[in-house]
Amino acid sequence: MERVATVSVRRSRAGRGLGVALAGLILLALSRPLSASPSGLNNTPTADTCPVKTVVIQGWTGFAHDVDPDWWTGMKLGLIKGLELGADWDADGDPSRHVQFQGKYGIDLNDWGTRAAVGIANVSDDEDRNGDVFPYAVITQDVKGWFRVHAGYDIQEDNQGAFAGVDTTLCLLGRDVTFCADVIQTNERDDALYAPGIKFGLGRKLAEGEEASGVDAVLQHFVFETWANFSTASDSHEPAGYVAKMNFVLGF
């Protein structure tokens, strides 16, 4: 299955429009300024890009104990092979937040599952309110189809750092389920944000050549994902933060 992904503020995998989809996206809740969400794991981008002629529409929220949730919506689009473009905005209508854009280009480096990408996220017309742009480079390696590992580096001004993650996809209860985890340096590399997560296609996994029918014809376009954020910041008294996201994947 062709993989796609999504990221948070600063930083999963989506299937093709009419097939069972897996997608990733992200929000760095409680720890960083929000940014456009490229394909990725929980809080980190991967070398995945949105498939050609596919649009992913997303809605998500970040929440924690005694913290008001914030609501976001966004989309990403694949028009030509390897190129992903996207935008995200605050669905709460916060006037201090403007639309944030992202773009990524990825290529396969060999026939053994190695892929690399460069991208930029958190692009807006007001860096004072929305934070600095987030340029990054990342490499993804598939390990014999068992799991994938990801590693990269961002050069966001005053907050550059490394990130890494791992994911694996299994068929459970007739559906594709992806388990993933990532870590990213924060606070000018003094701390880190760890995030375990899960995402799954709501529609039943189809056999090769099989066409979806009935309820599955609708559910195959939806992917749900959720993860938890844990920060190592010594001065942080915030509880763990959580993110829940729904993705609608459509080919055209």
PyMOL commands that set and color helices and strands:
alter all, ss='L'
color gray80, all
select helices_A, chain A and resi 127-130+216-219
alter helices_A, ss='H'
color red, helices_A
select strands_A, chain A and resi 54-64+67-78+83-90+100-108+114-123+134-143+147-154+161-172+175-186+191-201+222-231+241-251
alter strands_A, ss='S'
color yellow, strands_A
deselect
rebuild
show_as cartoon
